[in-house]
């Protein structure tokens, strides 16, 4: 058994045993190869959700321009 830890290269999208890639291109460390792969999948899923939330946030208030609910107007 090796004492090296697993990392995930975000450029090549491949797991690596040990610190092979520059720090700006890797996530980790992880205990297993599968943990590194799973972490990348989780990060991509979260980014997709966050990107959608950002789009929704940026659209808020742009439909009416004032941000006032139509029911609140006199």
N, C-alpha and C positions, 0 to 999 in steps of 0.2 A: 504494500500500500504506500502511496505517495503522500507527502505532507503538503503538496502544492494545492492551491485553490483554483477554482474555475472562474473565468471572466467571460464576458460577452462582448465581442467586437461589434459596435454599432454601425460600422462602415461596411464590413464584409457580411454582417449578420450571421456570424459563426461563433460558437463557443471556443474558448482557448484555455488550455491548461497552463497556468502561470501568467505572469505579466508580460505578454508578448507584444502587445500593441501600445501605442502612446496613450497616456492617461485620458486624453480628451476623446478617445475612440473606444473606451471600454467601460463596462458596468461591472460591478462586483466588489469584493469577491463572493463566491458562492461555494457551497460545500460539494455540490455535484454538477456534472455536465447538464443534467436535466433541469436542475435549479436555475442555471444560467439561461437556458433556453426558455423556461417558463417565465423568468423575470422579464425577458425581452417581449414576450407575448403580452404580459400584463401591462408593461409600459406602453406598448402600442395601442392596446385597448383603452387605457386611461387617456392617452393623448387624443384619441378619436372622440371620446366623450367630452373632454375639456374643450376641444375645438368647436364642437357643436354648441356647448354651453356659451362659449365666447361669442359665436355668431348670434345666438339668441339674445344675449346681453346687449350686444351692439345694436340690435334691431329695436330694443325696448324704447318706447317713446317716439320712435321715428314715424309711425303711422299717422298720428294726429298732430305731431309736432309739439304739443304743449305738455304732454304727459298727464293730462287731466282726463279722468274717466268721463265719458259722455253723460252718464247718469248724474254726475256731480255738478253739471253746468246748470245755470238758472235760465 
